[in-house]
């Protein structure tokens, strides 16, 4: 995989799934790794993700292909690591909410079937027979789309597993490093630096800090679009819900989580967040309780759910919605990873990125997702 010009020491800023998984692929290829994170590993968006493994919705053919490969990589990961079976599942997804703007649920089904995505039309009686844990009476429309190939993953568990292997391979993982940055010299990456000023010399570096990537790139004088909203995820205390598949409904999305917990979020909550002029944000207890009550309606028996904790922060979404991955351009050895679909792309994007860092070869799968596309758009508009 490597060649004579491959970097021998790579610095990575960001301890989420993209940063840690890229480090994991590089370390397995013999590269020395320095990874810096502002807090504990998986303290950001990877810890607040509904982590639904899917390629539902209408999107570009290139993005759909990448997501389908992403799901394939997770299946391979699960097949070879029995220890992952408790935090990586493919028990399907059930939706009675159209994810395509302006489309009915039936139009969504027709579109997905047309592109070969495994989508089935179930009525309430079929749902009661096939899908455990779901209260069919909550499906007011009387039918839903079932995607048997979908699943979910607990990203902090994956990150913990990879971190153990990274340390065993001699990688340096610096947690609680504060706001770290990539140091350049004469148009080339030279080091990564902690907030306290500790320097680690490297041959190349990856910036994988979720929604803060665009700001850092703009400080270098390069454009990058950013549509990242503030989102909220509830993790419940353990409950015997019987739920196995991922639910996407108009008022709540739910998935099983480790230790019989449930993870809950919804798009309407993002719109209910209070954003201040200085960029800080907050949410109301009423919003959290409403989301919890909406989730209770979906589960058979409508059990009372108890909150374990609430995670809140910005959800990474690049401008235009599609991933950003690869060499930044203009600075030798500087790479970025920024995407909304961190769970679904959590293995495939780092795998391809690690190969690019090692060999300089750009995967054709990244052709539409290069960081330079924003500069190209600016030039085209002038």
C-alpha positions in Angstrom: 0.0 0.0 0.0 2.9 2.4 0.8 5.6 3.6 -1.6 9.0 5.4 -1.2 7.3 8.8 -0.9 4.7 7.8 1.7 4.7 9.9 4.8 6.2 8.1 7.8 4.6 10.2 10.5 1.1 11.6 10.2 -0.7 14.0 12.6 -4.4 13.9 13.0 -6.5 16.5 14.7 -9.9 15.1 15.8 -10.9 12.1 17.9 -14.2 11.3 16.2 -14.8 8.4 13.8 -13.1 10.0 10.8 -9.9 10.9 12.7 -9.6 7.7 14.6 -10.5 5.4 11.8 -8.1 7.1 9.4 -5.4 6.8 12.0 -6.3 3.1 12.4 -5.9 2.4 8.6 -2.6 4.3 8.5 -1.2 2.6 11.6 -2.0 -0.8 10.1 0.1 0.3 7.0 3.1 1.0 9.3 2.7 4.8 9.6 3.5 6.5 12.9 0.5 8.3 14.3 0.1 11.4 16.4 -3.6 12.1 17.2 -4.7 15.2 19.1 -8.2 15.7 20.4 -9.6 18.7 22.4 -11.2 16.4 25.0 -11.6 12.6 25.5 -11.9 10.6 22.3 -15.5 10.5 20.8 -16.5 13.6 22.7 -18.0 15.5 19.7 -20.5 14.6 17.0 -19.6 10.9 17.0 -21.0 10.8 20.5 -24.3 12.6 19.5 -25.1 10.8 16.3 -28.2 8.7 15.7 -25.7 6.6 13.7 -28.2 5.2 11.2 -26.5 3.1 8.5 -28.4 3.8 5.3 -28.5 5.3 1.9 -32.2 6.3 2.0 -33.4 9.6 0.4 -32.6 11.2 -3.0 -28.9 12.1 -3.5 -26.3 12.2 -6.2 -25.4 8.8 -7.7 -21.8 9.3 -6.5 -22.9 9.9 -2.9 -25.3 7.0 -3.0 -22.5 4.7 -4.3 -20.2 5.8 -1.5 -22.8 5.2 1.2 -23.6 1.8 -0.2 -19.9 0.9 0.0 -19.9 2.3 3.5 -22.6 -0.1 4.6 -20.7 -2.9 3.0 -17.5 -2.0 5.0 -19.5 -2.1 8.2 -20.9 -5.6 7.3 -17.3 -6.8 6.7 -16.2 -5.2 10.0 -18.9 -7.0 11.9 -18.3 -10.4 10.2 -14.7 -10.5 11.3 -15.1 -9.0 14.8 -17.6 -10.8 17.0 -16.9 -8.3 19.8 -18.7 -5.7 17.6 -22.1 -7.6 17.5 -23.4 -5.7 20.6 -22.8 -2.3 19.0 -23.1 -2.8 15.3 -26.4 -4.2 14.0 -28.2 -4.7 10.7 -31.8 -5.3 11.8 -33.4 -2.9 9.3 -35.0 0.5 9.3 -38.7 1.5 9.3 -40.0 4.9 8.1 -43.3 6.6 7.8 -41.6 9.9 7.1 -40.6 10.9 3.5 -37.0 12.1 3.5 -37.3 13.5 0.0 -38.6 17.1 0.0 -42.1 17.4 -1.3 -42.5 13.7 -2.0 -45.1 11.4 -0.6 -44.0 8.2 1.1 -45.2 6.2 -1.9 -43.1 8.4 -4.2 -40.1 7.8 -2.0 -40.6 4.1 -2.2 -40.9 4.2 -6.0 -37.7 6.2 -6.2 -35.7 3.9 -3.9 -36.9 0.8 -5.6 -36.0 2.4 -9.0 -32.4 2.8 -8.0 -32.2 -0.7 -6.6 -32.3 0.2 -2.9 -34.0 -2.5 -0.9 -37.3 -0.9 0.1 -40.6 -2.7 1.0 -44.1 -1.4 1.5 -45.7 -2.7 4.8 -49.1 -2.0 6.2 -49.8 -2.0 9.9 -50.7 -5.7 10.1 -47.4 -6.7 8.4 -45.5 -4.4 10.7 -47.1 -6.0 13.7 -46.0 -9.4 12.4 -42.5 -8.5 11.2 -41.1 -5.6 13.3 -40.6 -6.1 17.0 -41.0 -3.4 19.6 -43.1 -1.0 17.4 -46.6 0.2 18.3 -48.5 -0.1 14.9 -51.2 2.3 16.2 -48.6 5.1 16.1 -48.5 4.8 12.3 -51.4 7.1 11.5 -50.8 6.7 7.7 -51.4 2.9 8.0 -48.2 2.0 6.1 -44.5 2.4 6.2 -41.3 1.8 4.2 -39.1 -1.1 5.5 -35.5 -1.2 4.5 -34.2 -4.6 5.7 -30.5 -3.9 4.8 -30.1 -0.8 7.1 -28.6 -0.8 10.6 -27.0 1.2 13.3 -23.6 1.5 15.0 -22.4 2.9 18.3 -19.5 5.1 17.2 -17.9 5.6 20.7 -17.6 1.8 21.0 -15.9 1.5 17.6 -13.6 4.4 18.4 -12.7 2.7 21.7 -11.9 -0.6 20.0 -9.7 1.2 17.4 -7.9 3.3 20.0 -6.8 0.2 21.9 -5.3 -1.2 18.7 -3.7 2.1 17.9 -2.0 2.3 21.3 -0.8 -1.3 20.9 0.8 -0.3 17.7 2.6 2.6 19.3 0.4 5.5 18.2 0.5 8.7 20.3 -3.1 9.6 21.3 -3.2 12.9 23.2 -6.6 13.6 24.8 -7.6 16.9 26.4 -5.2 18.7 24.1 -7.4 21.8 23.7 -7.9 23.4 20.4 -5.1 22.0 18.3 -3.9 23.0 14.9 -1.8 22.0 11.9 1.4 23.9 11.5 2.7 24.7 8.0 6.0 26.0 6.7 6.8 27.2 3.2 3.5 25.8 1.8 3.9 22.4 3.5 2.7 20.7 6.6 5.4 20.5 9.2 3.8 19.7 12.6 0.6 19.4 14.7 0.3 21.6 17.8 -1.7 21.4 21.0 -3.4 24.4 22.6 -0.6 24.5 25.1 2.0 24.8 22.3 3.4 21.2 22.3 4.7 20.5 18.8 4.9 17.1 17.1 6.7 17.1 13.8 4.9 15.2 11.0 5.1 14.6 7.2 1.3 15.1 6.6 -1.8 15.9 8.7 -5.5 15.4 8.6 -8.0 17.9 10.0 -11.1 15.9 11.1 -12.8 18.1 13.7 -16.4 17.9 12.4 -18.2 21.3 12.2 -15.1 23.3 13.0 -13.3 22.2 9.8 -14.8 25.0 7.6 -13.7 27.8 10.0 -10.1 26.4 10.1 -10.0 26.1 6.3 -11.3 29.7 5.8 -8.6 31.0 8.1 -6.2 29.6 5.5 -7.9 31.8 2.9 -9.8 28.9 1.3 -13.6 28.7 0.9 -15.7 25.9 2.4 -19.4 25.8 2.8 -21.0 24.9 6.1 -24.7 24.1 6.8 -24.1 22.5 10.3 -27.1 22.9 12.6 -27.2 22.5 16.4 -28.7 19.2 17.2 -29.7 17.2 20.2 -29.6 13.5 21.1 -31.2 11.8 24.0 -29.8 8.5 25.4 -32.2 6.7 27.6 -31.6 4.5 30.6 -31.9 0.7 29.9 -35.3 -0.5 29.0 -36.7 -3.8 27.6 -38.4 -2.2 24.6 -37.9 -5.1 22.2 -37.0 -2.6 19.5 -34.4 -3.8 17.0 -34.7 -1.7 13.9 -34.1 2.0 13.4 -37.3 4.1 13.3 -37.6 7.3 11.3 -41.0 9.1 11.9 -42.3 12.6 11.6 -41.8 13.4 15.3 -39.0 11.2 16.5 -36.2 9.0 15.2 -35.1 6.1 17.5 -32.5 3.4 17.4 -31.4 0.7 19.8 -28.2 1.5 21.7 -25.8 -0.5 23.7 -26.9 -2.0 27.0 -30.6 -1.9 26.1 -30.7 1.9 25.9 -32.4 3.9 23.2 -31.0 6.9 21.2 -33.5 9.5 20.1 -33.4 12.6 18.0 -35.6 14.5 15.4 -35.2 17.3 12.8 -37.8 19.5 14.4 -35.7 19.7 17.6 -32.9 21.4 15.5 -35.4 24.1 14.6 -36.4 24.5 18.3 -32.8 25.2 19.5 -32.1 28.7 20.8 -29.1 30.2 19.0 -27.6 33.4 20.4 -25.8 36.1 18.5 -22.4 35.0 19.8 -22.9 31.5 18.4 -23.8 29.9 21.8 -26.9 27.8 22.0 -29.3 26.3 24.5 -32.5 24.1 24.6 -35.5 24.0 26.8 -36.6 21.2 29.1 -39.9 21.3 27.3 -38.3 20.4 24.0 -36.5 17.4 25.6 -39.7 16.2 27.3 -41.7 16.6 24.1 -39.2 14.5 22.1 -39.2 11.9 24.8 -43.0 11.7 24.8 -43.1 11.4 21.0 -40.7 8.5 21.3 -42.8 6.7 23.9 -45.7 6.7 21.6 -43.8 4.6 19.0 -42.9 1.7 21.3 -45.2 -1.2 22.0 -46.8 -0.7 25.4 -45.8 3.0 25.4 -43.3 2.6 28.3 -42.1 5.6 30.3 -38.6 6.4 29.1 -36.0 7.8 31.5 -33.2 10.1 30.3 -29.6 8.9 30.9 -28.1 12.0 29.3 -28.6 14.6 26.6 -25.9 15.4 24.1 -26.1 18.7 22.3 -23.8 20.4 19.8 -23.3 21.2 16.1 -24.0 18.4 13.6 -21.5 18.4 10.8 -23.1 19.1 7.4 -21.0 20.6 4.6 -22.4 23.3 2.4 -24.4 21.5 -0.3 -24.8 18.4 1.9 -22.2 16.1 0.3 -18.9 15.0 1.9 -15.6 16.8 1.8 -12.5 14.6 1.7 -9.0 14.7 0.5 -6.1 17.0 0.0 -6.9 20.7 0.8 -4.9 22.1 -2.1 -2.2 24.8 -1.9 -0.6 23.2 1.2 1.4 20.0 0.6 0.4 17.2 3.0 -2.8 18.9 4.4 -5.9 16.8 4.3 -9.5 17.3 5.5 -12.5 15.1 6.3 -15.9 16.7 6.8 -19.3 15.0 6.3 -22.8 14.7 7.6 -22.9 10.9 7.1 -20.2 10.1 9.7 -21.7 6.8 10.7 -22.5 5.4 7.3 -19.1 6.6 5.8 -17.2 5.9 9.0 -15.0 3.2 7.5 -15.1 3.7 3.8 -14.1 7.4 3.8 -11.1 6.9 6.2 -10.0 3.9 4.2 -9.9 5.8 0.9 -8.4 8.9 2.6 -5.6 6.8 4.2 -4.8 5.4 0.8 -4.6 8.9 -0.7 -2.4 10.1 2.1 -0.1 7.1 1.7 0.2 6.9 -2.1 -1.0 10.3 -3.4 -3.5 8.4 -5.5 -7.0 10.0 -5.6 -9.9 7.6 -5.6 -12.4 8.3 -8.4 -15.0 7.8 -5.6 -13.8 11.2 -4.2 -14.0 13.0 -7.5 -17.0 15.1 -6.6 -16.1 15.5 -3.0 -12.7 17.3 -3.1 -12.2 20.3 -0.8 -11.3 22.4 -3.9 -14.8 22.2 -5.2 -15.8 25.3 -3.2 -13.0 27.3 -4.8 -14.1 26.0 -8.2 -17.6 27.2 -7.5 -16.4 30.7 -6.5 -14.3 30.9 -9.7 -17.3 29.7 -11.8 -19.5 32.4 -10.3 -17.0 35.2 -11.1 
